[in-house]
Amino acid sequence: MEILSDVLRAVRLTGALFFDVRATTPWIAETPQMPRIARLVMPEAEHVIGFHVVLSGCCWAELRDGLSPAIRLSAGDVIILPSGVPHSLCSVPGMHAEPDLSLY
């Protein structure tokens, strides 16, 4: 945890965007590339880092790179996506949807 604390101290955060997702099976939350989100909500941002915190229940996180396996997340888990790769959180691995940019 010390490394994460060091990183958070070094990063100058200038804004944040939060979603509270409450879902029942089957569900999917599809996230586009972070630069697409940045252009809509923080056009002055140099870089946007995606992250998700699972407060209760569980889900699967899946990068849309076609290379990485899905990862099961449970309550208390945090996933940070500094590269901005498109990804999804879903109730079942392998689910796909088109990102809804109107949410941003």
N, C-alpha and C positions, 0 to 999 in steps of 0.2 A: 504494500500500500504506500510505502514511502516514495516509490518512483512516480506513482500517479499523483501524489501530493506535490511533488516537485514540478511535474509537468503543468498541473493546474495553476501553480503559482507563477510559472513563466508565461502562460498564455494570457493575452489581454482580451478578455471577452467584451464584445460591444453590443451583443444582443442575443436573444434566445427565442425559440419558438417551441411551444409545448402542446402536445395532444394528450388527451386522456382517453384511451381506448378501453372500452368495456365491451366484451364480445362473448358470444357463445358459439360453439362448434356448429357448422364450419365457418371459419372467418379467415380473412387475409387483409393485411395492411401493406400495401406496396409503396415503396419509397423510390422516387427517381434519383438520378445522379444529383449530388449536392449542388453543383453549379446551377442546375435548373431551378432549384429551390431558392438559391441565393439571389438570382436575377429577379425573382418575384418579391421576396420579402426583405432582402438586405443587399440591394444592388451595390452598395459601397464596400461590402465585405471582401476581403482578400481571399478568405478560405472559410468554408463551412464544415464543421465536424458533426456528423450524425451520431446520435447515441440513443439507446433505449434502456429503460429501467423496468424490470418486471416486478410489480408490487405484490401481485397475488396470482395464483394459478401457474400455468406454464404455457409455453409456445415454442415454435421452431423459428430460428433465424436462418435465412438463406441468402447468400450473396448471389447476384444475378450475373456472375462472371462465368458460369458454366463449369467451373473448376473445383470449387469448394463444396464440401458436403454440408448438409443442413446441421445446425447445432441446436440441441434442445436447451432451452432456458427455463429456469424455475424462479419462483419468488425469491427476490434478493439478488438476482443476477443483473449485471450491467454489461451491455455490449457497446463498444465505441468503434466507430467506423471513420477513422481520420482520412482515408483515401477518397471518401465520397462516392464509393461504388454503389450502384443501385442495389436494393435489397428488399426482402420482404420478411414480415413476421406473420406467421400463420398457425392455424390449429393442426394442420397436417402437412408434412414436408411435400414439396413438389407442386403446391398450389401456385397458380399464376393469375395475375390480373393486370390491367392497365392502370398506371398511377393516375390519380385524380388530382391534377394540378390546381383545380379550383379550390381545394382545401387550403392552399397556401396563399 
